[in-house]
Amino acid sequence: MNPLEQTTKDIDNYYISLDSLYPKSYKKSTTSPYTKTRVILMNGTEYESVWFLHQFARHCDNDEIKNMIAVVRCQEQQQQKLIACLKPLNESILETTIAYEQLAIDLTATLAQNDTDKANIDALNFALLEDFDHLYRFSNLMMLDVKNADPKKLVGGLTEITPGRPTIAHHRYPKDNVKRAMNANKSDLYSKLVASIITAAEQQTMNYYMNISQWYKNDLGRKLYAEIGLVEEEHVTQYESLKDPTCTWLEQWVLHEYTEAYLYFSAYSEEKDPYIKKIWYEFYEMECAHLKVACELLKKYEKTPYSKVIATGEFPKLLTLGTNKEYIREVLERTILLTGDRQKYIDVMRLKPNADFFIYQSEIIKDEEKIPSHLVINTAIKKFGKDYRYEDKSNPVPELKNRKKDNTTIARKNSQT
Protein backbone atom coordinates (compact mmCIF):
# COMPACT_ATOMS: atom_id res chain seq x y z
CA MET A 1 0.00 0.00 0.00
CA ASN A 2 1.33 3.40 -1.02
CA PRO A 3 -0.43 6.44 0.50
CA LEU A 4 0.82 8.69 -2.28
CA GLU A 5 -1.28 6.66 -4.72
CA GLN A 6 -4.45 7.01 -2.64
CA THR A 7 -7.19 9.06 -4.33
CA THR A 8 -7.88 12.12 -2.17
CA LYS A 9 -10.06 15.22 -2.26
CA ASP A 10 -8.85 18.81 -2.16
CA ILE A 11 -7.38 19.58 1.25
CA ASP A 12 -10.19 22.05 2.05
CA ASN A 13 -12.79 19.28 1.70
CA TYR A 14 -11.64 17.42 4.82
CA TYR A 15 -13.01 19.58 7.61
CA ILE A 16 -15.32 17.82 10.07
CA SER A 17 -18.61 19.54 10.91
CA LEU A 18 -19.26 20.16 14.59
CA ASP A 19 -22.36 17.96 14.57
CA SER A 20 -20.17 15.07 13.37
CA LEU A 21 -17.25 15.72 15.70
CA TYR A 22 -18.64 13.89 18.71
CA PRO A 23 -18.52 10.12 18.06
CA LYS A 24 -20.27 7.13 19.57
CA SER A 25 -18.01 5.88 22.36
CA TYR A 26 -16.93 2.26 22.58
CA LYS A 27 -18.41 0.01 25.28
CA LYS A 28 -15.71 -0.52 27.87
CA SER A 29 -16.99 -3.92 29.01
CA THR A 30 -17.09 -5.57 25.58
CA THR A 31 -14.54 -3.72 23.45
CA SER A 32 -11.26 -5.48 22.68
CA PRO A 33 -8.27 -4.27 24.73
CA TYR A 34 -6.41 -3.65 21.50
CA THR A 35 -9.19 -1.45 20.11
CA LYS A 36 -8.80 0.63 23.28
CA THR A 37 -5.04 0.79 22.83
CA ARG A 38 -5.40 1.77 19.18
CA VAL A 39 -7.62 4.66 20.26
CA ILE A 40 -4.92 5.80 22.69
CA LEU A 41 -2.18 5.38 20.08
CA MET A 42 -4.00 7.38 17.41
CA ASN A 43 -5.00 10.05 19.92
CA GLY A 44 -1.34 10.39 20.88
CA THR A 45 -0.24 10.43 17.25
CA GLU A 46 -2.58 13.33 16.51
CA TYR A 47 -1.45 15.16 19.64
CA GLU A 48 2.16 14.78 18.51
CA SER A 49 1.30 16.08 15.05
CA VAL A 50 -0.52 19.14 16.38
CA TRP A 51 2.33 20.17 18.65
CA PHE A 52 4.96 19.49 16.00
CA LEU A 53 3.10 21.77 13.58
CA HIS A 54 2.80 24.49 16.22
CA GLN A 55 6.55 24.38 16.80
CA PHE A 56 7.20 24.35 13.05
CA ALA A 57 4.99 27.42 12.57
CA ARG A 58 6.88 29.26 15.33
CA HIS A 59 10.13 28.67 13.47
CA CYS A 60 8.88 29.41 9.95
CA ASP A 61 8.94 32.72 8.04
CA ASN A 62 7.30 31.43 4.83
CA ASP A 63 3.67 32.53 4.57
CA GLU A 64 2.58 29.76 2.19
CA ILE A 65 4.01 27.07 4.46
CA LYS A 66 2.54 28.68 7.59
CA ASN A 67 -0.89 28.91 5.94
CA MET A 68 -0.84 25.25 4.93
CA ILE A 69 0.33 24.30 8.41
CA ALA A 70 -2.72 26.11 9.81
CA VAL A 71 -5.07 24.22 7.49
CA VAL A 72 -3.59 20.81 8.18
CA ARG A 73 -3.27 21.46 11.91
CA CYS A 74 -6.94 22.44 12.15
CA GLN A 75 -7.90 19.11 10.61
CA GLU A 76 -5.48 17.22 12.86
CA GLN A 77 -7.11 18.93 15.85
CA GLN A 78 -10.53 17.80 14.68
CA GLN A 79 -9.29 14.25 14.27
CA GLN A 80 -7.79 14.30 17.76
CA LYS A 81 -10.99 15.60 19.36
CA LEU A 82 -13.09 12.91 17.73
CA ILE A 83 -10.70 10.09 18.64
CA ALA A 84 -10.35 11.25 22.24
CA CYS A 85 -14.11 11.03 22.73
CA LEU A 86 -14.25 7.41 21.58
CA LYS A 87 -13.33 6.79 25.21
CA PRO A 88 -16.62 6.35 27.14
CA LEU A 89 -17.74 8.56 30.00
CA ASN A 90 -17.86 5.62 32.42
CA GLU A 91 -14.23 4.59 31.90
CA SER A 92 -12.30 5.59 35.01
CA ILE A 93 -8.86 7.18 35.24
CA LEU A 94 -7.34 3.87 36.35
CA GLU A 95 -9.09 1.84 33.65
CA THR A 96 -7.71 4.21 31.04
CA THR A 97 -4.28 4.01 32.69
CA ILE A 98 -4.25 0.22 32.43
CA ALA A 99 -4.92 0.58 28.69
CA TYR A 100 -2.12 3.15 28.40
CA GLU A 101 0.36 0.75 29.96
CA GLN A 102 -0.85 -2.22 27.93
CA LEU A 103 -0.32 -0.15 24.79
CA ALA A 104 3.17 0.86 25.94
CA ILE A 105 4.10 -2.77 26.61
CA ASP A 106 2.73 -4.48 23.52
CA LEU A 107 3.54 -1.65 21.11
CA THR A 108 7.13 -1.54 22.35
CA ALA A 109 7.56 -5.31 22.20
CA THR A 110 6.06 -5.49 18.70
CA LEU A 111 8.27 -2.72 17.33
CA ALA A 112 11.39 -4.24 18.90
CA GLN A 113 10.73 -7.61 17.31
CA ASN A 114 10.28 -6.15 13.83
CA ASP A 115 13.03 -3.52 13.73
CA THR A 116 16.60 -4.12 12.56
CA ASP A 117 18.19 -0.99 14.05
CA LYS A 118 20.16 -2.08 17.12
CA ALA A 119 19.95 1.31 18.84
CA ASN A 120 16.18 1.31 18.45
CA ILE A 121 15.86 -2.27 19.66
CA ASP A 122 18.05 -1.68 22.71
CA ALA A 123 16.05 1.41 23.66
CA LEU A 124 12.72 -0.35 23.17
CA ASN A 125 13.72 -3.38 25.22
CA PHE A 126 15.09 -1.18 27.98
CA ALA A 127 11.93 0.91 28.42
CA LEU A 128 9.72 -2.15 27.87
CA LEU A 129 10.64 -3.57 31.27
CA GLU A 130 9.83 -0.26 32.93
CA ASP A 131 6.39 0.14 31.37
CA PHE A 132 5.80 -3.49 32.27
CA ASP A 133 6.49 -2.66 35.92
CA HIS A 134 4.21 0.39 35.73
CA LEU A 135 1.31 -1.85 34.72
CA TYR A 136 1.96 -3.95 37.82
CA ARG A 137 2.06 -0.89 40.13
CA PHE A 138 -1.12 0.68 38.71
CA SER A 139 -2.91 -2.69 38.85
CA ASN A 140 -2.15 -2.95 42.55
CA LEU A 141 -3.41 0.60 43.06
CA MET A 142 -6.61 -0.44 41.32
CA MET A 143 -7.02 -3.41 43.65
CA LEU A 144 -6.68 -1.06 46.61
CA ASP A 145 -9.03 1.65 45.35
CA VAL A 146 -11.68 -0.02 43.18
CA LYS A 147 -14.35 -2.42 44.39
CA ASN A 148 -14.49 -5.67 42.39
CA ALA A 149 -11.46 -4.61 40.35
CA ASP A 150 -10.18 -7.06 37.72
CA PRO A 151 -7.02 -5.83 35.93
CA LYS A 152 -6.67 -9.20 34.18
CA LYS A 153 -10.04 -8.68 32.51
CA LEU A 154 -9.05 -5.18 31.44
CA VAL A 155 -5.97 -6.50 29.59
CA GLY A 156 -7.99 -9.44 28.28
CA GLY A 157 -5.50 -11.92 29.68
CA LEU A 158 -3.23 -10.88 26.80
CA THR A 159 -0.56 -9.10 28.85
CA GLU A 160 0.84 -10.49 32.08
CA ILE A 161 0.82 -8.35 35.23
CA THR A 162 3.93 -9.03 37.27
CA PRO A 163 6.97 -6.98 38.36
CA GLY A 164 9.44 -5.78 35.76
CA ARG A 165 12.49 -3.67 36.50
CA PRO A 166 11.22 -2.04 39.73
CA THR A 167 10.07 1.55 39.29
CA ILE A 168 12.32 2.74 42.11
CA ALA A 169 15.28 1.80 39.88
CA HIS A 170 14.03 3.86 36.94
CA HIS A 171 15.14 7.21 38.33
CA ARG A 172 18.34 8.02 36.42
CA TYR A 173 20.59 11.02 36.02
CA PRO A 174 19.05 12.91 33.04
CA LYS A 175 22.14 12.71 30.82
CA ASP A 176 21.98 8.90 31.02
CA ASN A 177 18.69 8.95 29.09
CA VAL A 178 20.07 10.68 25.99
CA LYS A 179 21.07 8.21 23.27
CA ARG A 180 22.84 8.50 19.92
CA ALA A 181 20.67 9.75 17.04
CA MET A 182 20.20 7.78 13.85
CA ASN A 183 21.30 9.03 10.45
CA ALA A 184 18.01 9.36 8.56
CA ASN A 185 19.75 9.16 5.18
CA LYS A 186 21.16 5.73 6.05
CA SER A 187 18.36 4.36 8.21
CA ASP A 188 15.70 1.93 7.08
CA LEU A 189 12.25 3.47 6.60
CA TYR A 190 10.76 1.13 9.20
CA SER A 191 13.37 2.23 11.75
CA LYS A 192 12.47 5.86 11.16
CA LEU A 193 8.82 4.97 11.63
CA VAL A 194 9.64 3.14 14.87
CA ALA A 195 11.37 6.17 16.38
CA SER A 196 8.50 8.43 15.37
CA ILE A 197 5.76 6.08 16.60
CA ILE A 198 7.26 5.29 19.98
CA THR A 199 8.16 8.93 20.67
CA ALA A 200 4.58 10.01 20.02
CA ALA A 201 3.15 7.16 22.11
CA GLU A 202 5.39 7.84 25.12
CA GLN A 203 4.83 11.59 24.79
CA GLN A 204 1.09 10.98 25.03
CA THR A 205 1.54 8.81 28.13
CA MET A 206 3.73 11.43 29.76
CA ASN A 207 1.19 14.16 28.98
CA TYR A 208 -1.63 12.05 30.42
CA TYR A 209 0.17 11.44 33.70
CA MET A 210 1.31 15.07 33.93
CA ASN A 211 -2.29 16.24 33.70
CA ILE A 212 -4.17 13.48 35.52
CA SER A 213 -2.07 13.29 38.68
CA GLN A 214 -3.84 16.14 40.47
CA TRP A 215 -7.27 14.71 39.64
CA TYR A 216 -6.78 11.33 41.31
CA LYS A 217 -8.95 10.74 44.36
CA ASN A 218 -6.34 10.05 47.05
CA ASP A 219 -2.79 10.96 48.05
CA LEU A 220 -1.22 7.60 47.27
CA GLY A 221 -2.57 7.58 43.73
CA ARG A 222 -1.57 11.21 43.12
CA LYS A 223 1.95 10.40 44.27
CA LEU A 224 2.16 7.29 42.09
CA TYR A 225 1.09 9.16 38.95
CA ALA A 226 3.63 11.89 39.70
CA GLU A 227 6.46 9.39 40.17
CA ILE A 228 5.68 7.36 37.07
CA GLY A 229 5.12 10.58 35.12
CA LEU A 230 8.75 11.44 35.83
CA VAL A 231 9.81 8.09 34.40
CA GLU A 232 7.77 8.79 31.27
CA GLU A 233 9.77 12.01 30.91
CA GLU A 234 12.88 9.82 30.87
CA HIS A 235 11.37 7.58 28.22
CA VAL A 236 10.45 10.50 25.98
CA THR A 237 13.98 11.87 26.38
CA GLN A 238 15.39 8.50 25.34
CA TYR A 239 13.15 7.96 22.35
CA GLU A 240 13.23 11.48 20.90
CA SER A 241 17.04 11.41 21.06
CA LEU A 242 17.02 8.50 18.58
CA LYS A 243 15.51 10.69 15.85
CA ASP A 244 17.81 12.49 13.41
CA PRO A 245 17.89 16.16 14.51
CA THR A 246 19.54 17.28 11.26
CA CYS A 247 16.39 16.69 9.20
CA THR A 248 14.80 19.93 8.03
CA TRP A 249 11.40 21.01 9.32
CA LEU A 250 9.79 20.08 5.99
CA GLU A 251 11.47 16.67 5.97
CA GLN A 252 10.17 16.10 9.49
CA TRP A 253 6.70 17.16 8.40
CA VAL A 254 6.69 14.62 5.58
CA LEU A 255 7.71 11.86 8.01
CA HIS A 256 5.05 12.93 10.53
CA GLU A 257 2.28 12.74 7.94
CA TYR A 258 3.60 9.48 6.56
CA THR A 259 3.70 8.00 10.07
CA GLU A 260 0.08 8.99 10.65
CA ALA A 261 -1.02 7.48 7.35
CA TYR A 262 0.88 4.29 8.16
CA LEU A 263 -0.68 4.00 11.61
CA TYR A 264 -4.22 4.70 10.43
CA PHE A 265 -3.96 2.11 7.68
CA SER A 266 -2.47 -0.38 10.14
CA ALA A 267 -5.31 0.31 12.58
CA TYR A 268 -7.90 -0.01 9.81
CA SER A 269 -6.41 -3.30 8.65
CA GLU A 270 -6.75 -5.02 12.03
CA GLU A 271 -9.75 -3.27 13.60
CA LYS A 272 -12.75 -5.51 14.33
CA ASP A 273 -15.20 -2.82 15.47
CA PRO A 274 -16.94 -1.71 12.22
CA TYR A 275 -17.79 1.78 13.51
CA ILE A 276 -14.22 2.53 14.56
CA LYS A 277 -12.78 0.76 11.51
CA LYS A 278 -14.65 3.24 9.31
CA ILE A 279 -13.12 6.16 11.25
CA TRP A 280 -9.61 4.76 10.81
CA TYR A 281 -10.08 4.55 7.04
CA GLU A 282 -11.56 8.05 6.73
CA PHE A 283 -8.66 9.48 8.71
CA TYR A 284 -6.18 7.46 6.67
CA GLU A 285 -7.48 9.18 3.54
CA MET A 286 -7.18 12.57 5.24
CA GLU A 287 -3.57 11.83 6.16
CA CYS A 288 -2.80 10.87 2.58
CA ALA A 289 -3.99 14.33 1.54
CA HIS A 290 -1.87 15.93 4.27
CA LEU A 291 1.14 13.90 3.18
CA LYS A 292 0.79 15.05 -0.41
CA VAL A 293 0.75 18.69 0.73
CA ALA A 294 3.92 18.21 2.80
CA CYS A 295 5.67 16.44 -0.10
CA GLU A 296 4.77 19.23 -2.51
CA LEU A 297 6.12 21.91 -0.16
CA LEU A 298 9.32 19.92 0.41
CA LYS A 299 9.90 19.76 -3.33
CA LYS A 300 8.96 23.41 -3.94
CA TYR A 301 11.03 25.05 -1.23
CA GLU A 302 13.93 22.67 -0.66
CA LYS A 303 14.14 21.01 -4.09
CA THR A 304 14.08 17.70 -2.23
CA PRO A 305 12.11 14.70 -3.50
CA TYR A 306 9.94 12.89 -0.97
CA SER A 307 11.96 9.76 -1.73
CA LYS A 308 14.77 11.11 0.43
CA VAL A 309 12.46 10.79 3.43
CA ILE A 310 10.04 7.95 2.66
CA ALA A 311 11.65 6.12 -0.29
CA THR A 312 8.90 5.08 -2.76
CA GLY A 313 6.22 5.67 -0.15
CA GLU A 314 5.24 1.99 -0.07
CA PHE A 315 4.37 0.97 3.48
CA PRO A 316 6.67 -1.53 5.19
CA LYS A 317 5.12 -4.30 7.29
CA LEU A 318 1.99 -2.97 8.95
CA LEU A 319 1.77 -2.59 12.71
CA THR A 320 -0.24 -5.33 14.42
CA LEU A 321 -0.90 -5.20 18.15
CA GLY A 322 -1.02 -8.54 19.93
CA THR A 323 0.20 -10.53 22.89
CA ASN A 324 3.96 -10.70 23.54
CA LYS A 325 4.16 -12.68 26.76
CA GLU A 326 7.11 -14.94 25.94
CA TYR A 327 9.16 -12.17 24.35
CA ILE A 328 8.70 -9.96 27.41
CA ARG A 329 9.68 -12.81 29.73
CA GLU A 330 12.86 -13.38 27.72
CA VAL A 331 13.82 -9.68 27.78
CA LEU A 332 13.03 -9.46 31.50
CA GLU A 333 15.19 -12.44 32.37
CA ARG A 334 18.06 -11.28 30.15
CA THR A 335 18.18 -7.51 30.81
CA ILE A 336 16.64 -6.90 34.25
CA LEU A 337 19.92 -5.45 35.63
CA LEU A 338 20.49 -2.82 32.93
CA THR A 339 20.53 0.89 33.59
CA GLY A 340 21.54 3.92 31.53
CA ASP A 341 25.13 5.09 31.26
CA ARG A 342 25.19 8.06 28.86
CA GLN A 343 24.64 6.66 25.36
CA LYS A 344 25.03 3.05 26.50
CA TYR A 345 23.14 0.59 28.68
CA ILE A 346 25.14 -1.16 31.38
CA ASP A 347 24.65 -3.85 34.00
CA VAL A 348 24.18 -1.97 37.27
CA MET A 349 26.60 -4.42 38.90
CA ARG A 350 29.38 -2.97 36.71
CA LEU A 351 28.82 0.66 37.69
CA LYS A 352 31.43 2.34 39.88
CA PRO A 353 30.26 3.63 43.29
CA ASN A 354 30.63 7.23 42.13
CA ALA A 355 28.51 6.72 39.00
CA ASP A 356 25.96 9.45 38.31
CA PHE A 357 23.17 6.89 38.62
CA PHE A 358 23.95 6.21 42.27
CA ILE A 359 24.53 9.90 43.08
CA TYR A 360 21.20 10.86 41.49
CA GLN A 361 19.38 8.04 43.27
CA SER A 362 20.75 9.21 46.61
CA GLU A 363 19.62 12.77 45.84
CA ILE A 364 15.99 11.99 45.09
CA ILE A 365 15.39 8.88 47.20
CA LYS A 366 15.88 9.80 50.84
CA ASP A 367 13.68 7.03 52.26
CA GLU A 368 12.84 4.15 49.94
CA GLU A 369 9.94 3.08 52.17
CA LYS A 370 8.18 6.33 51.22
CA ILE A 371 8.63 5.99 47.46
CA PRO A 372 5.08 5.82 46.01
CA SER A 373 5.68 2.89 43.64
CA HIS A 374 7.03 0.84 46.54
CA LEU A 375 4.41 2.07 48.99
CA VAL A 376 1.56 0.95 46.72
CA ILE A 377 2.86 -2.63 46.72
CA ASN A 378 3.54 -2.62 50.46
CA THR A 379 0.02 -1.37 51.11
CA ALA A 380 -1.46 -4.08 48.88
CA ILE A 381 0.58 -6.76 50.64
CA LYS A 382 -0.59 -5.55 54.04
CA LYS A 383 -4.22 -5.52 52.92
CA PHE A 384 -4.38 -8.75 50.92
CA GLY A 385 -1.46 -10.75 52.31
CA LYS A 386 0.33 -10.63 48.94
CA ASP A 387 0.57 -8.40 45.88
CA TYR A 388 -1.77 -8.61 42.90
CA ARG A 389 -0.45 -10.41 39.84
CA TYR A 390 -1.76 -12.08 36.72
CA GLU A 391 0.88 -14.58 35.58
CA ASP A 392 0.74 -17.61 33.32
CA LYS A 393 3.71 -18.86 35.32
CA SER A 394 5.92 -17.37 38.00
CA ASN A 395 8.14 -14.37 37.28
CA PRO A 396 11.30 -15.40 35.35
CA VAL A 397 13.57 -13.38 37.67
CA PRO A 398 14.18 -15.22 40.98
CA GLU A 399 14.45 -11.97 42.95
CA LEU A 400 10.96 -10.95 41.77
CA LYS A 401 9.09 -14.15 42.61
CA ASN A 402 8.25 -13.24 46.22
CA ARG A 403 4.68 -11.93 46.37
CA LYS A 404 4.96 -10.89 50.00
CA LYS A 405 7.94 -8.53 49.67
CA ASP A 406 8.61 -5.82 47.09
CA ASN A 407 12.21 -5.84 45.85
CA THR A 408 13.81 -2.36 45.98
CA THR A 409 17.39 -3.48 45.40
CA ILE A 410 17.56 -5.27 42.05
CA ALA A 411 18.76 -3.10 39.13
CA ARG A 412 19.39 -0.31 41.62
CA LYS A 413 22.25 -1.32 43.88
CA ASN A 414 25.40 -3.38 43.55
CA SER A 415 27.83 -4.90 46.02
CA GLN A 416 29.78 -1.63 46.25
CA THR A 417 26.85 0.63 47.13
N, C-alpha and C positions, 0 to 999 in steps of 0.2 A: 504494500500500500504506500502510495506516494501522495502526501497532502498537497503538493504543488499541482497535481493533476486533478484534484477535486474541483468539481464545478461549484462556483460560489456566486453569490449576488454582489452587487455594489456594496461597499463597506457601509454606506449610510442606510442600508436596508436591514441592518441587524440589531436595531434597538429593540428593547423589550418593553412593551406597554406596562404601565403600572398595574393594571388589572390582571396582568399575566405574571407579574413578578413574584407573587406569593404562591408557592407550590403546595401540593398535597404532601404532607409529611409521611415518612415511612412509619410502620407500626413496630415499635421497639421490641415487642415480645415475639414477633414472627419473622422479622427481617434478618437475613443472613448477616453474620458478623462482618463478612467481607464487603457487603454492600455498605454497611455503616463505615467501614474503614475507607472505602472508595470515596464516600461523601466527604470525609475529613481530608483525604489526600487532595481531592480536587478543590475543596475550599481553600486549603493551604496554598495550592498552586496558583489560584487566582489572587490570593492575598499577596503572594510573592510578586506576581506580575504587576499588580497595581503599584506596589511600593517601588519596584524597579523603575517603572515608567515615571513616577514622581521624581525620583532621584535623577533620571535621565533628563527630564524637562528642566530641572534646576541647574543642569550643567550644559545646557544647549542654547546656542544663540541663533539657530536657524528657524525661521518662522514656519516654514512648510513642515519641517520635522516636528516642531512643537505642536502645531495644529493637528497633525495626524496622531501624535501621542495622545492628545486630549480626546480625540474621537475613539481611538482604540481603548483607552483607559476607562472611558465612560461605559463602554460595553463590557469590559472586564469587571467593572464594579457591579454591573447589573447581574452578570453571571454569578459573581461571588454571593450577592445578596440572595439570589434564588437558591443556590446550593446550600448555603448556611441554614436556610429555613426548611430544608428537607429533614433536619433533626426535629423530632416531635417535642411538643411542649412538656410532656410528662417524662422525658428522659432527664435524669438527675445529673448534677455535676460529676459525681463519681462514676455513673454509668458511661457518660461521655468520655471520662478520663480512661476508663478501662479500654474503650475502643481506640483512643489515641495511642495507648501503649501497645495494644495488639498490632495496630498499623505500624508503629515504629519497629517492632520486633520482626514481623513477617515481611514487611517491605525491605528492611535492611538485609535480612537473611537471603531473600530472593535476589536482590541486586548483587550481593556478594558472590552468590553461586553462578551468576551469569556474566560477570565482568571478567576482563583479562588484565586490567590495570592493577598491578600489585599494590600501589599506594592507596588506590580506592578500596581494594579488598581488605587491606590491613586496617584502614580507618573504619570501614563498615563492621568488621568483626569485633573491633575494639569497643565501639559504642553499642553494638548489639547486646553485649553482656550487661551493659549498664541499663539500657531500656528494659531488658529482661528482668532485672532486679527491681526496677521501678514498678512494673506490673505487680510483682509480689508484694511490695510495700503498700501500694494503693488498694490491693485486694484485701489485705489485712485491715486497713482503715475501713473499708466497706463492711467487713464482718463486724467491726466494733460499732459502727454508726448506723447501719441499715438493718432493719428487721427483716428476717427471711432472705438475707442476701445470698446470692449464688453466683460468684464470679465465674465459675466453670461454665455455667449456662451462658453468661454474657459472651465468653470467647468461643462458645460452641464446642468446647472440648477440643479445639483445633490448636490451641497454644497452651503449653504447660505453664503452671504458676508455681514457681519454686525459686529459691534465691539464685541470683547471678553473682557478678562481682558486687560485693556489698556497697550500698550507696555511700556509706561513710568513707569509702576509699576512692570515691570519684572526684573529690575536691583536690584539684591540682593547681600548681602555680600556672598562671595564665599563659606564659610563654611556652609551656609544655603542651599546649593544645594546638599550636600553629604548625601546620605541616607543609611540605614542599608542594608547590603548585605544579600542575601538569602543563605541558606545552600543547596548546590546542591544535597547532598545525601538525603535530605528530601523533596526537591521541586518536584512538578509535572513536567513532561517533557514539557508540553505546556508552563508552566511558565518560564522554562529555555529558550525555544524558543522565548518567548515574549521579554525577556530581551536582547537576542542576536539580534533579528530583529530590535527592536526599537533603540538600540544603533547604529547599522550600518546605519539605515535610517537617524537618526539625525546627525550622524557623516558626512554623505554625504552632508546633507544640510549645515552644518557648513562649510565644505570644499568649497562648491560652493560659499557661500557668502564671505568667506575669500578671494577667488581668483577672484571673479567677480566684487567686489566693485570698484576697480580702473579702470575698463573698462566701467563703466556706463557713459552715455553721458553728464550728468550735475551734478552740486554740490549737489543738493537736493537728487538725487537718490543715489549718492556715499555715502552720509552721512546716508541715510536710510539703505542701505545694511550693512554699518559698524555697525550701532546700533543694527540691528536685528541679525547680525552675532555674536555679543557679547552675545545675549540672547541664540542663538543656542549653544554657548560654555557652558552656564549654563545647557541647556537641556542634552547635552552629559555628563557633569559631573554628573547630576542626574541619568541618565539611566545606565551609566557604573558602578556606585557605587552599583547598585542592583545586579550585577553579583558576583558570589562567587569567591573571589580572591585566595582561597586556592586550587583551581583546578590546577593540573599540566599542563604544556605546552601541553603535548600529549592529556590529557583529553580535554583541550580547543580546540585543533585542531579537535578532533573527533566531538565536538559540532558545530564548525564552518562549517565543511563539511556537517554535518547532516542538519544544518540550511539552507545551500544553496540548498541541494537536496529537502528539504521540500518546500522552496519558489519556486524553478523552477517547481516542480510538481504542486503546487498550481496555479502558473501562467499559466501553460499549460492547466490545467483543466478548467479554466474560460476564456481563451483567445479566442476572436472571429476572429481576423485577422489570416488567415491561414499561411501566411508567417512567422509572428512572433511566432505563436503557434509552428511551426516546430522547430524554434530556441530554444524555451523554453524546448522542449522535448529532443533535442540533448544535451543541456547543463545539463539537469537533468541526463542523462545517464553518462555524464562526471563526474558530482559530485558524482554519485554512485561509480564510480571507485576511485575517490579521497578519499571518505569515507572509502572504503575497505582498502586502503593503510594506512590511519591513524589508523584504528582499529587494523590492523596487527602490526603496530609499538607499539601501546599502550600495546598490549598483550606481544610482544617480550621483550620490555625493562622495563616495569613496572609490568608485570605479572597481568595486570588488564583487565578483560573482558569488552568489549564495553557496556555490559548491565549496568554497573555502571553509565554510562553517558547517554545512550539513551534507556535504558530498552530493549525491544525486537527489537527495531528499527521501529516498526509499527508507521506510521504517526498518530498523533492525528488529530482532525478536521482541514481540509485544510483552508488556508487563502482565504477569498473572499472579495474583495474590492467592496463597494457599498455605497449608501447614508445613512447618519446617522443624518439627520436633527433633529428629535425629541429628540434623545439621547443627542445631543450637547446642545440643548435648555435647557434640564433638568439639565445637569451638569452646564451650565452657570448660570442658575437661583439659583442653590443650592450652588455653590462654588466660585462665583465671588470674594468674599472678602478674599480668602485664600492667604497666602504667606508662604515662607519657614521659618522655625525656627529650625535650625540644622536638626535632623533626622525626625522632625515632620512637619506637615502643620498646620497653625494656622490662625484664623480670624484676619486680620490686626487690627480690632477694639480692640482686646485683648492684643496687644503688648504694652509693657511699652515704655515710651518716649525715654528711653536710649537704646532701642533695636538696635542691629547691623544693622537691615534693614533700620531704619531711619537714622542712622549715615552714612551708605554707600550711601544712596540716597542723603543726603546733600553734600557728598563729590563729587559725579559725576554729580549731576544736580544742576548747579548754577543758571540757568535761564530756567525754564520749557518751556517758549515760544520759545526757540531756539532748543529744543529737536527735532531731525529730524522726528520721528514718529508722533509727535504732529504737527509739522510744515507742513507736507504733508497734513494732514486733514484740517488745517486752510487755506492753500493755495487753496485746492479744494473748500472749502466753499466760499471763497472770489470770486473764478472764476465762480462757478456754482450756488451759492446761497444756496447750501446744499451739504453734502457729498455724495459720491456714495455708494449705497447699492443694494444688491439683497436679498430681504427677502420675504418669503411666508406670513409672518405676522410680526408685529413690534417686536423689540428686547424684550426678556422676562425680562430684567433688567430695571426698570423704569429710572434709572440714565443714561442709554445708549440709550434712545429713541430719544433724541433731535438730529436732523440731521443738525442743524445750530450751534452747539457748541460741541467741543470735550471735553470729561470729562477727566481731569488729576488728579482727586482726589480719585476716587473710587479705592479700593484695594491698596491704596498708603498712605493715611493719615487717622488718627483717630481724635477724639475730643481733644486728648491731644497734638497733634503735629501741 
